[in-house]
Amino acid sequence: MRPTIVLLAGSDSRRELERRLRRAGSYTEGDVFDHLDVGECRFGIDLSNRVLSDYAEPELKELVDRLGEFDSILVEYSDVSCLRPLLKSVLAGLTGFIDTNFGELIDYVDVLERFDREPSWDWSVPQPG
């Protein structure tokens, strides 16, 4: 299985995020994952919100406290070098968090700023210290 992230967004941002993802490349609907092809990169996209069933109640409460009513988009990717340009193109100006599935919940703004500061940053690689 390829790595995944979860894009968590308030309901208004989530609609715009879905629109941007559908327009980011060649988007085709599938049975389990929709497929988004951008250049040489292929992403699996799940718009169903089913991934929220994997979250514990305290995690969901924290997200509601931070975002209000929210939705999720699960994104399957091959590596962060493919994902980075996609995120830079679809997250700008939106409010939400990325669950990296590596123990971090990071604000969209912080992710985009980090990509600018550290163009090769990869949350799946343990940081020294």
DSSP file (Angstrom, degrees, kcal/mol; ACC not computed):
  #  RESIDUE AA STRUCTURE BP1 BP2  ACC     N-H-->O    O-->H-N    N-H-->O    O-->H-N    TCO  KAPPA ALPHA  PHI   PSI    X-CA   Y-CA   Z-CA
    1    1 A M              0   0    0      0, 0.0     3,-0.1     0, 0.0     0, 0.0   0.000 360.0 360.0 360.0 140.6    0.0    0.0    0.0
    2    2 A R        -     0   0    0      1,-0.1    76,-0.1    77,-0.0    77,-0.1  -0.434 360.0 -90.0 -80.7 158.8    1.2    3.5   -0.8
    3    3 A P        -     0   0    0      0, 0.0    74,-2.4     0, 0.0     2,-0.3  -0.248  44.8-158.7 -66.3 158.6    1.5    6.2    1.9
    4    4 A T  E     -A   76   0A   0     72,-0.2     2,-0.3    96,-0.2    72,-0.2  -0.940  13.7-163.9-135.0 157.4   -1.5    8.4    2.6
    5    5 A I  E     -A   75   0A   0     70,-2.2    70,-2.8    -2,-0.3     2,-0.5  -0.913  18.2-134.7-128.4 162.2   -2.3   11.8    4.1
    6    6 A V  E     -AB  74  99A   0     93,-2.1    93,-2.9    -2,-0.3     2,-0.7  -0.983   9.2-151.4-120.1 123.6   -5.6   13.1    5.2
    7    7 A L  E     -AB  73  98A   0     66,-3.1    66,-1.9    -2,-0.5     2,-0.5  -0.846  15.3-166.4 -92.1 119.3   -6.6   16.7    4.3
    8    8 A L  E     +AB  72  97A   0     89,-3.2    89,-2.6    -2,-0.7     2,-0.3  -0.927  16.6 162.7-111.4 125.7   -9.0   18.0    7.0
    9    9 A A  E     -AB  71  96A   0     62,-2.3    62,-2.7    -2,-0.5    87,-0.2  -0.993  43.0-100.1-145.7 147.8  -10.9   21.2    6.2
   10   10 A G  E  >  -A   70   0A   0     85,-0.8     4,-2.7    -2,-0.3    60,-0.3  -0.274  52.9 -99.2 -57.3 156.1  -13.8   23.2    7.3
   11   11 A S  H  > S+     0   0    0     58,-1.4     4,-1.6     1,-0.2    -1,-0.1   0.843 122.0  48.5 -54.1 -41.6  -16.9   22.5    5.1
   12   12 A D  H  > S+     0   0    0      1,-0.2     4,-1.4     2,-0.2    -1,-0.2   0.938 115.0  44.1 -66.3 -45.9  -16.4   25.7    3.0
   13   13 A S  H  > S+     0   0    0      1,-0.2     4,-2.8     2,-0.2    -2,-0.2   0.853 108.0  60.9 -65.1 -33.6  -12.7   25.1    2.4
   14   14 A R  H  X S+     0   0    0     -4,-2.7     4,-2.6     1,-0.2    -1,-0.2   0.894 101.8  51.0 -63.2 -40.9  -13.4   21.4    1.7
   15   15 A R  H  X S+     0   0    0     -4,-1.6     4,-2.0     2,-0.2    -1,-0.2   0.921 113.6  44.6 -62.4 -43.3  -15.7   22.2   -1.3
   16   16 A E  H  X S+     0   0    0     -4,-1.4     4,-2.5     2,-0.2    -2,-0.2   0.894 111.5  53.6 -67.7 -39.5  -13.0   24.5   -2.8
   17   17 A L  H  X S+     0   0    0     -4,-2.8     4,-2.5     2,-0.2    -2,-0.2   0.924 108.8  48.7 -61.0 -45.1  -10.3   21.9   -2.1
   18   18 A E  H  X S+     0   0    0     -4,-2.6     4,-2.4     1,-0.2    -1,-0.2   0.921 110.7  51.2 -60.7 -43.6  -12.3   19.2   -3.9
   19   19 A R  H  X S+     0   0    0     -4,-2.0     4,-1.2     1,-0.2    -2,-0.2   0.921 111.3  47.8 -59.5 -44.5  -12.8   21.6   -6.9
   20   20 A R  H  X S+     0   0    0     -4,-2.5     4,-0.7     1,-0.2     3,-0.3   0.905 110.8  50.8 -65.1 -41.6   -9.1   22.3   -7.0
   21   21 A L  H >< S+     0   0    0     -4,-2.5     3,-1.0     1,-0.2     4,-0.4   0.921 108.1  52.3 -61.8 -43.4   -8.1   18.7   -6.9
   22   22 A R  H 3< S+     0   0    0     -4,-2.4     5,-0.3     1,-0.2     3,-0.3   0.782 115.7  41.9 -63.4 -26.1  -10.5   17.8   -9.7
   23   23 A R  H 3< S+     0   0    0     -4,-1.2    -1,-0.2    -3,-0.3    -2,-0.2   0.434  91.0  87.4 -99.4  -1.2   -8.9   20.5  -11.8
   24   24 A A  S << S-     0   0    0     -3,-1.0     2,-0.2    -4,-0.7    -1,-0.2   0.679 108.2 -39.7 -75.1 -17.4   -5.3   19.8  -10.9
   25   25 A G  S    S-     0   0    0     -4,-0.4     2,-0.8    -3,-0.3    13,-0.2  -0.825 102.0 -22.2-173.6-150.4   -4.8   17.2  -13.6
   26   26 A S  E     -C   37   0A   0     11,-2.5    11,-2.5    -2,-0.2     2,-0.5  -0.772  64.3-168.3 -86.1 112.8   -6.6   14.3  -15.2
   27   27 A Y  E     +C   36   0A   0     -2,-0.8     2,-0.4    -5,-0.3     9,-0.2  -0.899  10.7 174.1-111.6 124.5   -9.2   13.2  -12.7
   28   28 A T  E     -C   35   0A   0      7,-2.8     7,-3.3    -2,-0.5     2,-0.2  -0.992  28.9-123.2-130.1 138.8  -11.2   10.0  -13.1
   29   29 A E        -     0   0    0     -2,-0.4     2,-0.2     5,-0.2     5,-0.2  -0.544  32.9-175.5 -79.4 144.1  -13.7    8.5  -10.7
   30   30 A G        -     0   0    0     -2,-0.2     4,-0.1     1,-0.1    -1,-0.0  -0.738  37.6-103.2-130.7 177.9  -13.0    4.9   -9.5
   31   31 A D  S    S+     0   0    0     -2,-0.2     3,-0.1     2,-0.1    -1,-0.1   0.936 114.0   3.2 -71.2 -48.0  -14.6    2.3   -7.3
   32   32 A V  S    S+     0   0    0      1,-0.4     2,-0.4    -3,-0.0    -2,-0.1   0.835 139.5  19.9-103.6 -56.9  -12.5    2.7   -4.2
   33   33 A F  S    S-     0   0    0     13,-0.1    -1,-0.4    -4,-0.1    13,-0.2  -0.912  71.0-133.7-112.9 141.7  -10.2    5.6   -5.0
   34   34 A D  E     - D   0  45A   0     11,-3.3    11,-2.6    -2,-0.4     2,-0.4  -0.540  31.6-126.3 -76.6 161.9  -10.6    8.2   -7.7
   35   35 A H  E     -CD  28  44A   0     -7,-3.3    -7,-2.8     9,-0.2     2,-0.5  -0.952  22.3-171.4-119.8 133.7   -7.4    8.8   -9.6
   36   36 A L  E     -CD  27  43A   0      7,-2.4     7,-2.7    -2,-0.4     2,-0.6  -0.984   5.9-166.0-121.9 118.3   -5.7   12.1  -10.2
   37   37 A D  E     +CD  26  42A   0    -11,-2.5   -11,-2.5    -2,-0.5     2,-0.5  -0.926  10.5 173.9-107.0 123.1   -2.8   12.1  -12.7
   38   38 A V  E >   - D   0  41A   0      3,-2.7     3,-2.2    -2,-0.6     2,-0.2  -0.947  64.8 -53.5-129.0 107.7   -0.6   15.2  -12.6
   39   39 A G  T 3  S-     0   0    0     -2,-0.5   -14,-0.0     1,-0.3     0, 0.0  -0.446 122.4 -18.2  59.7-127.2    2.5   14.8  -14.9
   40   40 A E  T 3  S+     0   0    0     -2,-0.2     2,-0.4    -3,-0.1    -1,-0.3   0.396 120.8  95.0 -88.4   1.8    4.2   11.6  -14.0
   41   41 A C  E <   -D   38   0A   0     -3,-2.2    -3,-2.7    41,-0.1     2,-0.4  -0.777  54.8-162.9-103.5 138.3    2.5   11.4  -10.6
   42   42 A R  E     -D   37   0A   0     -2,-0.4     2,-0.4    -5,-0.2    36,-0.3  -0.971   8.1-170.6-119.6 134.1   -0.7    9.4   -9.8
   43   43 A F  E     -D   36   0A   0     -7,-2.7    -7,-2.4    -2,-0.4     2,-0.5  -0.927  18.2-138.9-121.0 144.6   -2.7   10.0   -6.7
   44   44 A G  E     -DE  35  76A   0     32,-1.8    32,-3.1    -2,-0.4     2,-0.5  -0.896  23.4-164.1 -97.3 134.3   -5.6    8.1   -5.2
   45   45 A I  E     -DE  34  75A   0    -11,-2.6   -11,-3.3    -2,-0.5     2,-0.5  -0.978  11.6-171.8-125.0 127.3   -8.3   10.4   -3.9
   46   46 A D  E     + E   0  74A   0     28,-2.6    28,-2.2    -2,-0.5     3,-0.4  -0.950   9.0 173.0-120.1 110.9  -11.1    9.3   -1.5
   47   47 A L        +     0   0    0     -2,-0.5    25,-0.1    26,-0.2    -1,-0.1   0.345  54.6  97.6 -93.4   4.5  -13.8   12.0   -1.0
   48   48 A S  S    S-     0   0    0      1,-0.1    -1,-0.2    26,-0.1    25,-0.1   0.602  82.6-131.5 -77.3 -13.9  -16.1    9.8    1.0
   49   49 A N    >   +     0   0    0     -3,-0.4     3,-1.6    23,-0.3     4,-0.3   0.471  69.3 127.6  73.0   2.2  -15.1   10.9    4.6
   50   50 A R  G >   +     0   0    0      1,-0.3     3,-2.0     2,-0.2     4,-0.2   0.814  57.6  71.0 -59.6 -29.8  -14.8    7.2    5.5
   51   51 A V  G >  S+     0   0    0      1,-0.3     3,-2.1     2,-0.2    -1,-0.3   0.760  81.0  74.0 -60.8 -23.6  -11.3    7.7    6.9
   52   52 A L  G X  S+     0   0    0     -3,-1.6     3,-1.4     1,-0.3    -1,-0.3   0.744  81.3  70.4 -63.8 -20.8  -12.8    9.7    9.8
   53   53 A S  G <  S+     0   0    0     -3,-2.0    -1,-0.3    -4,-0.3    -2,-0.2   0.684  90.5  62.3 -68.3 -15.3  -14.0    6.3   11.3
   54   54 A D  G <  S+     0   0    0     -3,-2.1     2,-0.3    -4,-0.2    -1,-0.3   0.556  87.5  92.1 -83.0  -9.1  -10.3    5.6   12.0
   55   55 A Y  S <  S-     0   0    0     -3,-1.4     2,-0.1    -4,-0.2    -3,-0.0  -0.659  77.8-123.0 -90.5 141.2  -10.1    8.6   14.3
   56   56 A A     >  -     0   0    0     -2,-0.3     4,-2.1     1,-0.1     3,-0.4  -0.421  30.2-106.8 -74.7 156.7  -10.6    8.3   18.1
   57   57 A E  H  > S+     0   0    0      1,-0.2     4,-2.4     2,-0.2     5,-0.2   0.877 119.3  53.3 -55.6 -43.0  -13.3   10.4   19.7
   58   58 A P  H  > S+     0   0    0      0, 0.0     4,-2.2     0, 0.0    -1,-0.2   0.881 108.6  51.0 -62.3 -35.0  -10.8   12.7   21.4
   59   59 A E  H  > S+     0   0    0     -3,-0.4     4,-2.1     2,-0.2    -2,-0.2   0.921 110.6  48.2 -65.8 -42.9   -9.1   13.4   18.0
   60   60 A L  H  X S+     0   0    0     -4,-2.1     4,-2.4     1,-0.2    -1,-0.2   0.897 110.5  51.6 -64.2 -40.2  -12.4   14.2   16.4
   61   61 A K  H  X S+     0   0    0     -4,-2.4     4,-2.6     1,-0.2    -1,-0.2   0.918 108.4  51.4 -63.0 -42.9  -13.3   16.6   19.2
   62   62 A E  H  X S+     0   0    0     -4,-2.2     4,-1.7     1,-0.2    -1,-0.2   0.912 110.6  49.0 -59.9 -42.0  -10.0   18.3   18.9
   63   63 A L  H  X S+     0   0    0     -4,-2.1     4,-3.1     2,-0.2     5,-0.5   0.902 110.4  49.6 -66.0 -40.9  -10.6   18.8   15.2
   64   64 A V  H  X S+     0   0    0     -4,-2.4     4,-2.3     1,-0.2    -1,-0.2   0.911 110.3  51.8 -63.0 -41.2  -14.1   20.2   15.8
   65   65 A D  H  < S+     0   0    0     -4,-2.6    -1,-0.2     1,-0.2    -2,-0.2   0.858 118.9  36.8 -61.4 -35.0  -12.7   22.6   18.3
   66   66 A R  H  < S+     0   0    0     -4,-1.7    -2,-0.2    -5,-0.2    -1,-0.2   0.815 134.9  18.2 -88.4 -33.0  -10.1   23.8   15.8
   67   67 A L  H  < S-     0   0    0     -4,-3.1     2,-0.2     1,-0.3    -3,-0.2   0.591  87.0-140.2-115.2 -15.4  -12.1   23.7   12.6
   68   68 A G  S  < S+     0   0    0     -4,-2.3    -1,-0.3    -5,-0.5     2,-0.2  -0.593  77.8   4.5  76.8-152.5  -15.8   23.6   13.5
   69   69 A E  S    S+     0   0    0     -2,-0.2   -58,-1.4    -4,-0.1     2,-0.3  -0.460  90.3 174.5 -63.0 132.5  -17.7   21.3   11.2
   70   70 A F  E     -A   10   0A   0    -60,-0.3     2,-0.3    -2,-0.2   -60,-0.2  -0.906  25.6-155.4-142.2 165.7  -15.2   19.6    8.9
   71   71 A D  E     -A    9   0A   0    -62,-2.7   -62,-2.3    -2,-0.3     2,-0.3  -0.835  16.7-132.5-133.3 171.4  -14.7   17.0    6.3
   72   72 A S  E     -A    8   0A   0     -2,-0.3     2,-0.4   -64,-0.2   -23,-0.3  -0.918   8.9-162.7-130.2 154.5  -11.8   14.9    5.1
   73   73 A I  E     -A    7   0A   0    -66,-1.9   -66,-3.1    -2,-0.3     2,-0.5  -0.977  17.0-147.4-133.1 121.8  -10.1   13.9    1.9
   74   74 A L  E     -AE   6  46A   0    -28,-2.2   -28,-2.6    -2,-0.4     2,-0.5  -0.768  14.7-165.9 -89.2 130.3   -7.8   10.9    1.9
   75   75 A V  E     -AE   5  45A   0    -70,-2.8   -70,-2.2    -2,-0.5     2,-0.4  -0.974   6.7-160.9-122.8 121.8   -4.9   11.2   -0.6
   76   76 A E  E     +AE   4  44A   0    -32,-3.1   -32,-1.8    -2,-0.5     2,-0.3  -0.842  21.6 174.0 -97.1 135.6   -2.7    8.3   -1.5
   77   77 A Y        -     0   0    0    -74,-2.4   -34,-0.1    -2,-0.4     3,-0.1  -0.922  39.0-133.3-141.8 163.1    0.6    9.2   -3.1
   78   78 A S  S    S-     0   0    0      1,-0.3     2,-0.3    -2,-0.3    -1,-0.1   0.890  84.8 -20.7 -86.4 -42.8    3.9    7.6   -4.2
   79   79 A D    >>  -     0   0    0    -77,-0.1     4,-1.8     1,-0.1     3,-1.2  -0.979  63.2-103.8-160.8 162.9    6.3    9.9   -2.5
   80   80 A V  H 3> S+     0   0    0     -2,-0.3     4,-3.0     1,-0.3    -1,-0.1   0.794 114.1  67.0 -64.3 -28.4    6.4   13.4   -1.1
   81   81 A S  H 34 S+     0   0    0      1,-0.2    -1,-0.3     2,-0.2    40,-0.0   0.831 108.0  40.4 -63.3 -29.1    8.3   14.8   -4.1
   82   82 A C  H <> S+     0   0    0     -3,-1.2     4,-0.9     2,-0.1    -2,-0.2   0.868 117.6  48.1 -78.8 -40.5    5.2   14.1   -6.1
   83   83 A L  H  X S+     0   0    0     -4,-1.8     4,-2.8     1,-0.2     5,-0.3   0.848  96.9  71.0 -71.0 -35.7    2.8   15.3   -3.4
   84   84 A R  H  X S+     0   0    0     -4,-3.0     4,-2.4     1,-0.2     5,-0.2   0.907 100.2  43.2 -52.9 -54.0    4.6   18.6   -2.6
   85   85 A P  H  > S+     0   0    0      0, 0.0     4,-1.6     0, 0.0    -1,-0.2   0.868 113.6  53.2 -64.9 -32.7    3.7   20.5   -5.9
   86   86 A L  H  X S+     0   0    0     -4,-0.9     4,-1.9     2,-0.2     3,-0.3   0.956 110.6  46.0 -63.6 -48.5    0.1   19.2   -5.7
   87   87 A L  H  X S+     0   0    0     -4,-2.8     4,-2.4     1,-0.2     5,-0.3   0.900 109.9  54.6 -61.4 -40.6   -0.3   20.5   -2.2
   88   88 A K  H  X S+     0   0    0     -4,-2.4     4,-0.5    -5,-0.3    -1,-0.2   0.854 112.5  44.4 -61.4 -33.6    1.3   23.8   -3.1
   89   89 A S  H  < S+     0   0    0     -4,-1.6    -1,-0.2    -3,-0.3    -2,-0.2   0.784 121.9  34.1 -83.3 -26.7   -1.2   24.3   -5.9
   90   90 A V  H  < S+     0   0    0     -4,-1.9    -2,-0.2    -5,-0.1    -3,-0.2   0.698 113.3  52.4-104.4 -19.1   -4.4   23.2   -4.1
   91   91 A L  H >< S+     0   0    0     -4,-2.4     3,-2.4    -5,-0.2    -3,-0.1   0.694  71.7 120.4 -92.6 -18.6   -3.9   24.4   -0.4
   92   92 A A  T 3< S+     0   0    0     -4,-0.5     3,-0.1    -5,-0.3    17,-0.0  -0.198  86.9   5.0 -54.4 128.0   -3.1   28.1   -0.9
   93   93 A G  T 3  S+     0   0    0      1,-0.3    -1,-0.3    15,-0.0     2,-0.2   0.416 104.9 115.6  82.0  -1.5   -5.6   30.3    0.8
   94   94 A L    <   -     0   0    0     -3,-2.4     2,-0.5   -78,-0.0    -1,-0.3  -0.638  60.5-128.8-101.1 160.1   -7.5   27.5    2.4
   95   95 A T        +     0   0    0     -2,-0.2   -85,-0.8    -3,-0.1     2,-0.3  -0.916  56.3  79.7-110.0 128.6   -8.0   26.7    6.1
   96   96 A G  E     -B    9   0A   0     -2,-0.5    12,-2.4   -87,-0.2     2,-0.3  -0.986  61.2 -91.3 167.4-168.9   -7.3   23.2    7.4
   97   97 A F  E     -BF   8 107A   0    -89,-2.6   -89,-3.2    -2,-0.3     2,-0.5  -0.946  17.9-136.7-134.7 151.9   -4.9   20.6    8.6
   98   98 A I  E     -BF   7 106A   0      8,-3.0     8,-2.7    -2,-0.3     2,-0.8  -0.955   9.9-153.4-107.1 125.9   -2.9   17.8    7.1
   99   99 A D  E     -BF   6 105A   0    -93,-2.9   -93,-2.1    -2,-0.5     6,-0.2  -0.900   9.5-166.6 -92.9 110.9   -2.7   14.6    9.0
  100  100 A T        -     0   0    0      4,-2.1   -96,-0.2    -2,-0.8    -1,-0.1   0.608  29.8-128.0 -75.9 -11.7    0.6   13.2    7.8
  101  101 A N  S    S+     0   0    0      3,-0.5    -1,-0.1   -95,-0.1     4,-0.1   0.678  94.5  92.8  63.1  18.6    0.0    9.7    9.2
  102  102 A F  S    S-     0   0    0      2,-0.3     3,-0.1     0, 0.0    -1,-0.1  -0.106 117.9 -82.8-125.0  30.9    3.4   10.1   10.8
  103  103 A G  S    S+     0   0    0      1,-0.2     2,-0.4     0, 0.0    -4,-0.0   0.584  96.9 112.8  84.6  11.0    2.1   11.5   14.1
  104  104 A E        -     0   0    0      2,-0.0    -4,-2.1    19,-0.0     2,-0.5  -0.944  45.0-168.4-122.4 140.9    1.7   15.1   12.9
  105  105 A L  E     -F   99   0A   0     -2,-0.4     2,-0.4    -6,-0.2    -6,-0.2  -0.972  26.1-175.4-119.5 109.9   -1.3   17.3   12.4
  106  106 A I  E     -F   98   0A   0     -8,-2.7    -8,-3.0    -2,-0.5    -2,-0.0  -0.915  26.7-117.6-121.3 131.9   -0.1   20.4   10.6
  107  107 A D  E  >  -F   97   0A   0     -2,-0.4     4,-2.2   -10,-0.2   -10,-0.3  -0.328  27.7-121.5 -59.9 141.3   -1.9   23.6    9.6
  108  108 A Y  H  > S+     0   0    0    -12,-2.4     4,-2.5     1,-0.2     5,-0.2   0.904 113.4  53.1 -52.4 -44.7   -2.0   24.1    5.8
  109  109 A V  H  > S+     0   0    0    -13,-0.3     4,-2.5     1,-0.2    -1,-0.2   0.914 108.8  48.9 -59.5 -43.7   -0.3   27.5    6.2
  110  110 A D  H  > S+     0   0    0      2,-0.2     4,-2.2     1,-0.2    -1,-0.2   0.875 110.4  51.3 -65.4 -37.7    2.6   25.9    8.1
  111  111 A V  H  X S+     0   0    0     -4,-2.2     4,-2.4     2,-0.2    -2,-0.2   0.945 112.0  45.9 -63.1 -48.3    3.0   23.1    5.5
  112  112 A L  H  X S+     0   0    0     -4,-2.5     4,-1.8     1,-0.2    -2,-0.2   0.895 113.0  50.0 -64.8 -39.6    3.2   25.6    2.7
  113  113 A E  H  X S+     0   0    0     -4,-2.5     4,-2.3    -5,-0.2    -1,-0.2   0.900 110.6  50.2 -64.0 -39.6    5.7   27.8    4.6
  114  114 A R  H  X S+     0   0    0     -4,-2.2     4,-3.4     1,-0.2     7,-0.2   0.899 107.1  53.6 -67.3 -39.7    7.8   24.8    5.4
  115  115 A F  H  < S+     0   0    0     -4,-2.4    -1,-0.2     1,-0.2    -2,-0.2   0.888 110.9  48.0 -59.9 -38.0    7.9   23.7    1.7
  116  116 A D  H  < S+     0   0    0     -4,-1.8    -2,-0.2    -5,-0.2    -1,-0.2   0.909 117.9  40.0 -68.4 -41.5    9.1   27.3    0.9
  117  117 A R  H  < S+     0   0    0     -4,-2.3    -2,-0.2     1,-0.3    -3,-0.2   0.878 131.8  24.7 -73.3 -39.3   11.8   27.2    3.6
  118  118 A E    ><  -     0   0    0     -4,-3.4     3,-2.7    -5,-0.2    -1,-0.3  -0.757  69.2-173.8-130.6  82.7   12.8   23.6    3.0
  119  119 A P  T 3  S+     0   0    0      0, 0.0    -1,-0.1     0, 0.0    -4,-0.1   0.702  86.6  45.4 -55.9 -22.1   12.0   22.5   -0.5
  120  120 A S  T 3  S+     0   0    0      2,-0.0    -5,-0.1   -36,-0.0   -39,-0.1   0.280  80.1 142.3-104.3  12.0   13.0   18.9    0.1
  121  121 A W    <   -     0   0    0     -3,-2.7     2,-0.4    -7,-0.2   -37,-0.1  -0.256  25.6-177.2 -56.0 135.1   11.2   18.5    3.4
  122  122 A D    >   -     0   0    0      3,-0.2     3,-1.9     1,-0.1    -1,-0.0  -0.939  20.5-156.4-139.0 111.3    9.6   15.1    3.8
  123  123 A W  T 3  S+     0   0    0     -2,-0.4     4,-0.1     1,-0.3    -1,-0.1   0.669  91.3  65.9 -64.8 -15.6    7.6   14.4    7.0
  124  124 A S  T 3  S+     0   0    0      2,-0.1    -1,-0.3     1,-0.0   -23,-0.0   0.592  85.5  82.5 -82.5  -9.2    8.1   10.7    6.6
  125  125 A V  S <  S-     0   0    0     -3,-1.9    -3,-0.2     1,-0.0    -1,-0.0  -0.857  89.9-118.1 -97.7 119.2   11.9   11.1    7.2
  126  126 A P        -     0   0    0      0, 0.0    -2,-0.1     0, 0.0    -3,-0.0  -0.275  27.0-132.3 -57.3 135.9   12.8   11.3   11.0
  127  127 A Q        -     0   0    0     -4,-0.1    -4,-0.0     1,-0.1     2,-0.0  -0.709  23.0-109.0 -90.6 140.3   14.4   14.6   11.9
  128  128 A P              0   0    0      0, 0.0    -1,-0.1     0, 0.0     0, 0.0  -0.330 360.0 360.0 -65.1 149.1   17.6   14.6   14.0
  129  129 A G              0   0    0     -2,-0.0    -2,-0.0     0, 0.0     0, 0.0   0.423 360.0 360.0 100.2 360.0   17.3   15.8   17.5
